Amino acid sequence: MYSGATVFSQLMQQLPWWRFLDLDRRYQSDYKVKTFRCAEHFRVMAFAQLTYRENLRDIEACLCAMEPKLYHIGIRARSP
């Protein structure tokens, strides 16, 4: 079994996260956010786009099915 980084995490490593965090800080998009930060929201939306998810229920079902692997693609697992 392959134990390296997933294709999605390799793709996310290629993005300029310093620029994303700089814009996040400049426009205070995480102001008063407790759990679901902008970077994590971006990762979920990118994952949904790349896996051709059509609606929120489909995204949630796919992420719940992959819950043990969420950490490896850069998404913190949410508590029930």
Secondary structure, 3 states (H helix, E strand, C coil): CCCCCCHHHHHHHCCCHHHHHHHHHHHCCCCCCCCCCHHHHHHHHHHHHHCCCCCHHHHHHHHHHCHHHHHHHCCCCCCC
